[in-house]
Every structure is written in structure tokens, then in C-alpha cells.
Amino acid sequence: MTVSTPAVNNAAQPDVLSSVDALIEGLASVGYIASRRIATALYMAIHLQKPILVEGSAGVGKTELALSTATLLGQPLIRMQCYEGLDESKALYEWKYGKQLLYTQILKDRMGEALSDAKDMDAAMDRLHGIGDLFFSEPFLEPRPLMKALREDDGCVLLIDEIDKSDEAFEAFLLEVLSAYQVSIPELGAIKAKTPPLVFLTSNNIRDLGDALKRRCLHLHIPLPDADLERKIVASRVPGIEQTLTASLVNFVQSLRTLDLRKSPSISETVDWARALILLNADSLSPEVVRDTLNVLLKFEPDIAAVEPQISELLRRPAA
């Protein structure tokens, strides 16, 4: 099997796709600190032209991976947010009914002229069918995210975000797009991508996805980062932060994740907390500072109430 070279915009450096290490460096240059597992999965997805299904808890960087990849490759990002009840008309295309109605009204007076010389009813009906087909052609088509992605001649990054929130029927509808990079429209036939998009599907594991969809994708699970990786992410996302403060806040967050909480803080909360501490001119962590900003890390009041009595103890824990 011959694998074609993926299309890359001239804005992207050509050597970022030469190896996994080069891809790690390239992602770091646009602000995404990737583990080797993440970079390897992305490297394979690009070169094998396979969709990549990215799973993990909320806030670990699934969506950000797609955004950073689009920036790195210099390609447009087309995003489709999934939700319950999402259907073909919102994801693929719909007809411009207002435009069709307007044109029908404008042409109504000319219908009589067009049909006046028809020999019989069958001939008149044939002409009407021809006129009707015109209203279901390209000028009256409103493309939605999936069709827009397939029509990008130079390729793009297609982000299908939170696929687990959609219905199983929509998941089945996606199979043609993910396997053949084409869609079938009854009035127009099959539309196939000139350059296959790089497809990211993200899932928070709200429900189990079907085997048919998983077979068509490479799988990547992004766990919560270890302390070393989290320090690197904070340093990248919050320029100018002191190393000692970074180490302290990461150690505290890592300690929080060992507790039985309804929602442990993810990397996005860690970055937000670091920015909040900088905003408050905090150069170190004290119980008072932590208590005042704990709502940045924890999103549920029972979690905050459970952690507050333990703040001093958590701050004294040795670094991992």
C-alpha cells in the first residue's frame, strides 16, 4: 500500500513531520507540550491518513491538541461541536430554503410562458421536473462543517468535539466520512475529499462508542500528566512564572489528585491557577493564598469544603 505524503501548508516547517521527536519539538513551538505517546499517535495519524480518537477526562488537552496541530501545520481548523440531537442537516449540509422560495416567487410568472407550448401534460411535467432539479443544485446548498472540511482542496484539520455527546445514529452516519473521506447526497451524488482532512474526534467517555467507529480510528488516551510534564506545561503556558512557584503549585495539585474528590483538577485548572497566582502577585504558596484561590482548582463546593481543612498538610507534602 502506498501512503501519500500529507498536505502541509507552506507556513509549516517541512521537517516537523520527519520524525516523532521533530513533531514533539514542533508542538512545543506552538505551546503544546506533548508526551511521546501523544506525538507518536499524531505522527501515525498524519502519515497513515487515519482519524484519531482522543479520549480522557475534561481539561487534559484533547481539544487543544487539534488546535495546536492546525497551527503547526498551517491549515484551517474546522470545528464541529457535538450534542444530543445533532443530525445531518447541522453537520453535513442543508438546502437554502429561503433562497429557493424567493427564486420560486420570482420565476412564478414565467412558469406559464415556459409551459405554454408543451404538447401535453406529460411534457409539461417533464419541464417542471427539470426546473425543480435546479433548486436542488450547488447554488442552493448550504455546507456545514463536514462538507466544508471535505471541500478544502489543500486539506484542513477537522475537529469533531465531544463525539460521545451525540446519538448513536449520528455516530453511524460518520462512518462513511471516517473511512472513505466522502459523503453521499441524494440530489448530488458522492462528494469525495481532494485532500483528506486530518480528523480529530474527542470523547470524555460519557458513553461507550461503537466498535465500528473505533475500528476506523487510531486511539489515544490522554491521562492526567505526571509532575514533571505538568511543570513543563505550566512553564510553557504561563511565561515568566518562577520555577519555585511552579514546583509548589504543581506539587499541591498532584496531592489534590490523590484525594477522593468529585472532580480532580485537570491541567487546564492548573494553568488557570498559575495565571491567577501571577495576577495576585503571589511568589509562593501560603495556606491563605491557597484558600482564597481554591475555587479556581475545584469546581464543586463539597470538594472545596473537604480540602480546606487539609491545606496546610497538603502544602507540607514532599514533592513527587
Secondary structure as UniProt FT lines:
FT   TURN            10..11
FT   HELIX           14..17
FT   HELIX           20..29
FT   TURN            30..31
FT   HELIX           36..48
FT   STRAND          52..55
FT   TURN            58..59
FT   HELIX           62..73
FT   STRAND          77..81
FT   TURN            84..85
FT   HELIX           88..91
FT   STRAND          93..95
FT   HELIX           97..115
FT   TURN            116..117
FT   HELIX           121..134
FT   TURN            135..136
FT   HELIX           138..140
FT   STRAND          141..143
FT   HELIX           145..150
FT   TURN            153..154
FT   STRAND          157..161
FT   HELIX           163..165
FT   HELIX           168..173
FT   HELIX           175..180
FT   STRAND          182..185
FT   TURN            186..188
FT   STRAND          189..192
FT   STRAND          198..203
FT   HELIX           211..215
FT   STRAND          218..221
FT   HELIX           227..237
FT   TURN            239..240
FT   HELIX           243..256
FT   TURN            257..258
FT   HELIX           267..279
FT   TURN            280..281
FT   HELIX           287..297
FT   HELIX           301..307
FT   HELIX           308..310
FT   HELIX           311..316
//
